Amino acid sequence: MKTKDFDNTKRDFLKKCFAFSAGIISLPGPAVITEMIREEQNIYKKVALFQEETARGIMCRICPNECVLKEGEISKCNNRRVKNSKLYTMAFGNPCSANIDPVEKKPLYHFFPGSRAYSIATAGCNLVCLNCQNWTISQTSPDKTKNYDLMPERVVEESVKNNCRSIAYTYSEPVTFYEYTYETAVLARKAGIKNIVKSNGYINAEPLKKLCSVIDAANIDLKAFNESTYLKLTGGKLQPVLDALKVYREMGVWLEITHLIVPTWSDKMEEIRKMCRWLSDNGFKNTPLHFSRFYPVHKLEQLPPTPVEILRNASKIAAEEGLKYVYIGNVPGNEMADTKCPSCSSTLVVRQGYRIVQNNITGGKCNKCGKVVDGVWS
Ligand code: SF4
């Protein structure tokens, strides 16, 4: 800086100090400073898809929350914001989690067993589940988490380099980092990598159909089978999730469903029977159903873990209602983590935790009786 420039700057600064002490101007408050920092970090990553101008503000049509936001407001999912009358996603190329997981961890038991999934998540979620295991990243926004710099091209490169069969959009909620998921999935497809979503299924039909065009497999949480419980437990509604399940199936995405049994919330056998009957009556008999054990966490720390007996009773009910592949998860060393042939009942896939110990499926068929086993095996 030249001496003259420096003098001018100093003069400006002194003028401002005088004006400030005289009450003529005000220094930026904390909100403005935060805004400046945000601008610097370029958090407005990308213009969001499925936005619509309304008289009340900009509406996001991605999920049933259908947030309507005014200038500067942040969405329910904490990662969308309006700037200059446009909705932006703040969750693009900046995941706060990136790991290589066994595909069984999603859980997906009938989709390339034993393969690796490059797993990413950004901060944010469209539900507020009391029992969220990942609440430290789901209930915050991308400008508050420590993030990786991983644009879609790099995610695909890393997946190839690490010998991953698939990329999983997981941990928090891919519905809310929709643009990042979609663009990465398009590139992954071109590179011969499969795409997986682990999701709450809380998404509107139109964005879901677009997403399904590049997704190969999904594990969807069906958190309860009662509207009132759904609302109290998650902040969302049940019906849109049931609708989404049908879309996934109709679009040919390989689907598995998880029902976490939370004591006093989603452990009533009559509701579990209703849920299994609905699945059976609506074409999901061949869709694997995972009953998962709850462990105390987040806002339900006071509850005990789900008794194993409850999980076993639920599995019996599912089998009675005609579901062919029923599993119990989160219970180490239980035989209900193995896959049985629905025709001859022989054990097909033996699992120890997330490890495959034995696989008796060849070309998608049972080695013993030769019947087709539903899934994507090779
Ligand atoms: S995805 Fe986020 S911004 Fe869009 S409607 Fe759902 S909660 Fe609102």
Residues whose N, C-alpha, C, O or C-beta is under 5 A from the ligand:
A	BS01	SF4	C60 I62 C63 N65 E66 C67 S75 K76 C77 R80 N126 V175 T176
